[in-house]
């Protein structure tokens, strides 16, 4: 009886061991084929640090201004009774922008009309006197001197009518000055008066500019000017938007500032500008001044973090390694391509390969 119990216990232990082994196999895949090894990571996009012929540029600080802009000023004095637009509103040429109190000008218009009526009545009376005197002279009842007197009075009445008409026209013109209209199509960039304030003759009330025609204006030192005079194209850098756009035309003004020893250069911009480019925006005009061979790398490969400027250099084993570098100014390749380059001053040698995506390269190191 004891041997039978021992046998039963041994069988139970063996069955438990089998169940445990089976569970482990199921947990590991149950005899199914092992999954394939993870795919190798894709190769990093890279570029070679090389000596290339580039266009040297002179960076000139500039401001964006509108080619077409106008100050809407009051031509008569009076209280502003209505303002129909505000800064940022789009307007069309001839659109009513503001209105000045017209009570005084309305009175002048009415006075002008009354003066015309009075002059017309005087002319009619003078004409009758002249006709009557002319008939009496023909009949011999009055002298020729009387006819000359009535003729002079008739001419005086005609002149008085012309003066009255001119005065009425002047009053009507002054009345029209009470309505301020947009001189160009554009956007209201500034409003300098409020409703109810007194506007004086010549006072600017609104500023309007055409946002489709902008330019960058820079002051170029005279020692650089001889190398810039032949420039027909330029790049305009917009630091606030981290964008660089080409200039459609470069104009060097034929005058110099004797105090600053500089000359203004205008770089006209195209109509397809990014949003946020408005008059007063800071810019940098990159004026071409020659060509040179420089050690460069793509700007996309440069990593800037605070005071650190670095690049991921790809070694012989294909692994990226972060290396601190020192870079110069951005340059443009002499050949026609759209790649943005930057000059290498220290930290890299010609022929080394750098990762074009520093974030992807950093992920490989984790």
VMD Tcl script that draws the C-alpha trace (Angstrom):
set ca {
  {0.00 0.00 0.00}
  {2.88 2.36 0.78}
  {4.63 1.53 -2.53}
  {1.43 2.35 -4.43}
  {1.23 5.74 -2.76}
  {4.85 6.50 -3.65}
  {4.20 5.56 -7.31}
  {1.18 7.79 -7.50}
  {3.16 10.69 -6.02}
  {6.01 10.18 -8.51}
  {3.52 10.22 -11.40}
  {2.03 13.45 -10.17}
  {5.47 15.10 -9.99}
  {6.26 13.92 -13.55}
  {2.94 15.25 -14.87}
  {3.56 18.63 -13.19}
  {6.99 18.85 -14.76}
  {5.51 18.12 -18.18}
  {2.84 20.81 -17.71}
  {5.48 23.33 -16.65}
  {7.63 22.56 -19.70}
  {4.61 22.85 -21.99}
  {3.68 26.23 -20.47}
  {7.17 27.53 -21.03}
  {7.10 26.43 -24.67}
  {3.77 28.11 -25.20}
  {5.05 31.27 -23.57}
  {8.06 31.22 -25.92}
  {6.00 30.68 -29.06}
  {4.79 27.17 -28.71}
  {7.00 25.69 -31.38}
  {6.25 28.44 -33.89}
  {9.24 29.81 -35.89}
  {11.14 32.59 -34.12}
  {10.45 36.12 -35.44}
  {12.94 37.52 -37.94}
  {15.67 39.80 -36.68}
  {14.87 43.56 -36.58}
  {15.60 45.36 -39.84}
  {18.80 47.36 -39.95}
  {18.25 51.11 -39.49}
  {18.12 53.15 -42.67}
  {21.29 54.96 -43.67}
  {21.51 58.56 -42.55}
  {21.27 61.25 -45.22}
  {24.66 62.95 -45.34}
  {26.81 65.41 -47.27}
  {30.53 65.91 -47.73}
  {32.38 68.92 -46.38}
  {34.10 70.35 -49.45}
  {35.88 73.34 -50.90}
  {33.49 75.06 -53.29}
  {33.41 78.25 -55.27}
  {30.87 80.50 -53.58}
  {29.55 84.01 -54.02}
  {30.85 86.37 -51.35}
  {28.19 88.69 -49.97}
  {28.12 91.79 -47.82}
  {25.34 91.69 -45.20}
  {23.76 95.15 -44.89}
  {21.20 95.83 -42.19}
  {17.94 96.98 -43.72}
  {14.31 97.80 -43.05}
  {11.28 96.80 -45.08}
  {9.29 99.69 -46.51}
  {6.42 100.02 -48.94}
  {7.14 101.19 -52.47}
  {3.72 102.85 -52.62}
  {2.56 104.54 -49.45}
  {0.58 107.68 -48.76}
  {-0.40 109.82 -45.80}
  {-4.06 110.84 -45.88}
  {-4.03 114.40 -44.55}
  {-6.71 116.95 -43.75}
  {-6.85 119.90 -46.15}
  {-9.25 121.90 -44.03}
  {-9.60 122.34 -40.29}
  {-12.46 120.84 -38.36}
  {-13.64 118.16 -35.98}
  {-13.48 114.55 -37.17}
  {-17.09 113.40 -37.13}
  {-16.68 109.89 -38.60}
  {-13.95 107.26 -39.07}
  {-14.88 104.39 -41.37}
  {-11.64 102.35 -41.25}
  {-9.02 101.27 -38.74}
  {-5.45 99.99 -38.90}
  {-5.26 96.72 -40.81}
  {-8.33 97.34 -42.98}
  {-8.01 96.93 -46.74}
  {-9.18 99.89 -48.78}
  {-9.76 100.69 -52.43}
  {-8.73 103.84 -54.23}
  {-11.42 106.49 -53.78}
  {-12.99 104.76 -50.77}
  {-14.31 107.11 -48.06}
  {-12.07 106.80 -44.98}
  {-13.08 109.67 -42.69}
  {-15.26 112.75 -42.57}
  {-14.64 116.19 -41.06}
  {-17.36 118.48 -39.72}
  {-18.88 120.21 -42.76}
  {-21.09 122.83 -41.14}
  {-18.69 125.67 -41.92}
  {-18.06 124.47 -45.48}
  {-21.78 123.91 -46.03}
  {-22.40 127.53 -45.08}
  {-19.74 128.64 -47.53}
  {-21.37 126.59 -50.30}
  {-24.74 128.17 -49.53}
  {-23.17 131.63 -49.53}
  {-21.60 130.88 -52.89}
  {-24.93 129.89 -54.39}
  {-26.55 133.07 -53.04}
  {-23.73 135.17 -54.50}
  {-24.32 133.58 -57.90}
  {-28.03 134.37 -57.72}
  {-27.28 137.96 -56.72}
  {-24.77 138.39 -59.54}
  {-27.17 136.92 -62.09}
  {-29.87 139.39 -60.98}
  {-27.43 142.29 -61.24}
  {-26.39 141.15 -64.70}
  {-29.99 140.97 -65.83}
  {-30.64 144.51 -64.61}
  {-27.49 145.83 -66.26}
  {-28.46 144.16 -69.51}
  {-31.87 145.83 -69.44}
  {-30.34 149.25 -68.73}
  {-27.90 148.81 -71.59}
  {-30.61 147.77 -74.06}
  {-32.85 150.68 -73.01}
  {-30.04 153.21 -73.27}
  {-29.01 151.86 -76.65}
  {-32.56 152.39 -77.98}
  {-32.69 155.94 -76.58}
  {-29.37 156.73 -78.20}
  {-30.72 155.47 -81.52}
  {-33.72 157.80 -81.13}
  {-31.48 160.68 -80.10}
  {-32.91 161.20 -76.61}
  {-29.66 160.56 -74.66}
  {-26.02 161.12 -75.38}
  {-23.43 158.56 -76.34}
  {-21.82 158.94 -72.91}
  {-24.89 157.39 -71.26}
  {-24.55 154.36 -73.47}
  {-20.87 153.99 -72.56}
  {-21.78 154.17 -68.85}
  {-24.41 151.40 -69.12}
  {-22.00 149.31 -71.21}
  {-19.40 149.54 -68.42}
  {-22.03 148.61 -65.84}
  {-23.00 145.57 -67.96}
  {-19.38 144.38 -68.13}
  {-19.00 144.90 -64.41}
  {-22.09 142.77 -63.76}
  {-20.74 140.00 -65.99}
  {-17.43 140.04 -64.12}
  {-19.26 139.95 -60.79}
  {-21.10 136.83 -61.94}
  {-17.81 135.11 -62.84}
  {-16.39 136.02 -59.44}
  {-19.48 134.59 -57.72}
  {-19.24 131.37 -59.72}
  {-15.55 131.00 -58.90}
  {-16.27 131.57 -55.21}
  {-19.01 128.95 -55.28}
  {-16.68 126.46 -56.98}
  {-14.01 127.15 -54.36}
  {-16.53 126.59 -51.57}
  {-17.68 123.33 -53.17}
  {-14.06 122.17 -53.49}
  {-13.39 122.99 -49.85}
  {-16.54 121.09 -48.99}
  {-15.17 118.02 -50.78}
  {-12.00 118.23 -48.64}
  {-14.14 117.31 -45.65}
  {-14.33 113.77 -47.06}
  {-11.00 111.94 -46.84}
  {-10.67 109.22 -49.49}
  {-8.02 106.57 -50.12}
  {-5.44 107.70 -52.70}
  {-4.30 104.14 -53.52}
  {-5.38 100.52 -53.15}
  {-3.80 99.05 -50.05}
  {-3.96 98.55 -46.30}
  {-4.36 101.12 -43.53}
  {-1.08 100.82 -41.65}
  {-1.72 103.47 -38.99}
  {-4.51 105.70 -37.67}
  {-3.34 108.83 -35.85}
  {-6.61 110.48 -34.79}
  {-9.79 109.58 -32.99}
  {-13.36 110.56 -33.65}
  {-14.16 113.92 -32.09}
  {-10.60 115.27 -32.24}
  {-9.78 118.50 -34.05}
  {-7.87 118.08 -37.31}
  {-5.80 120.91 -38.72}
  {-4.89 121.62 -42.34}
  {-1.96 119.42 -43.40}
  {-2.27 117.05 -40.44}
  {-1.85 113.37 -41.35}
  {-4.78 111.31 -40.12}
  {-4.18 107.90 -41.74}
  {-1.30 106.03 -43.38}
  {-2.03 103.69 -46.29}
  {0.45 101.38 -48.04}
  {0.32 98.80 -50.81}
  {1.40 95.43 -49.31}
  {1.98 93.92 -52.75}
  {4.97 96.20 -53.40}
  {7.63 96.11 -50.70}
  {11.39 96.65 -50.68}
  {14.32 96.41 -48.30}
  {16.35 99.61 -47.86}
  {19.90 99.28 -46.55}
  {22.76 101.71 -45.94}
  {25.98 100.46 -47.55}
  {29.36 101.94 -46.50}
  {31.18 103.79 -49.24}
  {34.21 101.47 -49.10}
  {31.94 98.58 -50.11}
  {30.01 100.55 -52.71}
  {32.44 100.04 -55.65}
  {32.01 96.26 -55.34}
  {28.23 96.56 -55.13}
  {27.61 98.90 -58.06}
  {27.54 96.06 -60.57}
  {25.15 93.91 -58.54}
  {21.90 93.11 -60.30}
  {20.54 90.54 -57.84}
  {20.62 90.06 -54.08}
  {19.11 87.97 -51.33}
  {17.02 89.48 -48.55}
  {17.17 87.70 -45.22}
  {14.19 87.96 -42.87}
  {15.50 86.97 -39.40}
  {12.12 87.12 -37.66}
  {10.69 84.56 -40.10}
  {13.90 82.53 -40.63}
  {13.44 82.98 -44.38}
  {15.56 84.26 -47.24}
  {13.87 85.57 -50.37}
  {15.39 86.79 -53.65}
  {15.24 90.43 -54.65}
  {13.68 91.19 -58.01}
  {15.71 94.36 -58.53}
  {18.61 96.17 -56.86}
  {18.90 99.96 -57.09}
  {21.82 102.01 -55.76}
  {20.64 105.56 -55.11}
  {22.79 108.25 -56.77}
  {23.41 110.15 -53.54}
  {25.45 109.59 -50.39}
  {24.97 110.49 -46.75}
  {27.92 112.72 -45.90}
  {27.38 112.25 -42.16}
  {27.31 108.43 -42.17}
  {29.51 107.98 -45.28}
  {27.02 105.53 -46.71}
  {24.69 105.12 -49.67}
  {21.18 103.71 -49.69}
  {20.52 100.54 -51.64}
  {17.00 99.37 -52.43}
  {16.19 95.69 -52.98}
  {12.71 95.27 -54.43}
  {10.78 92.19 -53.30}
  {8.30 90.06 -55.22}
  {4.61 89.80 -54.48}
  {4.81 86.19 -53.15}
  {6.17 87.09 -49.72}
  {5.52 85.08 -46.55}
  {2.94 86.38 -44.12}
  {4.31 88.79 -41.54}
  {6.48 90.89 -43.86}
  {5.24 94.44 -43.24}
  {6.81 97.91 -43.40}
  {9.24 98.36 -40.54}
  {10.33 94.69 -40.41}
  {14.06 94.18 -39.83}
  {15.93 92.54 -42.69}
  {19.42 91.94 -44.04}
  {20.32 92.52 -47.67}
  {23.02 90.08 -48.84}
  {24.77 91.94 -51.65}
  {27.16 89.94 -53.88}
  {30.65 91.44 -53.89}
  {32.75 88.70 -55.54}
  {33.63 85.00 -55.59}
  {35.98 82.82 -53.52}
  {36.71 79.18 -52.69}
  {35.65 78.29 -49.17}
  {35.20 75.18 -47.06}
  {31.44 74.79 -46.70}
  {28.79 72.38 -45.52}
  {24.99 72.41 -45.92}
  {23.28 74.68 -43.46}
  {20.84 71.89 -42.56}
  {23.72 69.92 -41.01}
  {24.54 72.59 -38.42}
  {23.09 72.07 -34.94}
  {22.81 75.16 -32.73}
  {21.89 74.76 -29.07}
  {22.51 77.91 -27.05}
  {26.27 78.55 -27.13}
  {26.98 75.23 -28.82}
  {27.40 75.00 -32.58}
  {28.06 71.44 -33.73}
  {27.55 68.83 -36.43}
  {27.22 65.04 -36.41}
  {30.24 63.61 -38.21}
  {29.73 60.11 -39.65}
  {32.73 57.90 -38.96}
  {34.11 54.98 -40.95}
  {31.80 52.59 -39.08}
  {28.76 54.63 -40.12}
  {28.05 55.84 -36.59}
  {27.48 59.61 -36.07}
  {29.59 61.48 -33.56}
  {28.77 64.97 -32.26}
  {31.59 67.45 -32.84}
  {31.74 71.13 -31.95}
  {32.53 73.38 -34.91}
  {32.92 77.07 -35.69}
  {31.08 78.48 -38.68}
  {31.14 81.76 -40.57}
  {28.54 83.48 -42.69}
  {26.01 81.87 -44.96}
  {27.10 81.73 -48.58}
  {25.60 80.93 -51.97}
  {27.14 78.41 -54.32}
  {28.45 79.87 -57.57}
  {26.77 77.13 -59.57}
  {23.00 77.13 -59.91}
  {21.50 75.12 -57.05}
  {19.06 75.75 -54.25}
  {21.24 74.39 -51.43}
  {21.87 76.71 -48.49}
  {25.54 76.57 -47.47}
  {27.52 77.91 -44.54}
  {31.26 78.50 -44.25}
  {33.30 76.22 -41.95}
  {36.00 78.02 -39.96}
  {37.14 75.25 -37.61}
  {36.23 71.74 -36.44}
  {35.83 69.98 -39.79}
  {38.17 68.93 -42.57}
  {37.62 68.59 -46.27}
  {36.19 65.22 -47.21}
  {34.49 64.47 -43.90}
  {30.85 63.45 -44.07}
  {28.18 65.05 -41.88}
  {24.57 64.10 -41.20}
  {22.00 66.34 -42.85}
  {19.42 65.60 -40.11}
  {21.00 66.23 -36.69}
  {17.88 65.03 -34.86}
  {17.91 61.67 -36.66}
  {21.63 61.35 -35.98}
  {21.08 62.03 -32.27}
  {18.47 59.23 -32.21}
  {21.09 56.73 -33.39}
  {23.18 57.39 -30.29}
  {20.45 56.38 -27.86}
}
mol new
graphics top color blue
foreach p $ca { graphics top sphere $p radius 0.5 }
foreach p [lrange $ca 0 end-1] q [lrange $ca 1 end] { graphics top cylinder $p $q radius 0.2 }
display resetview
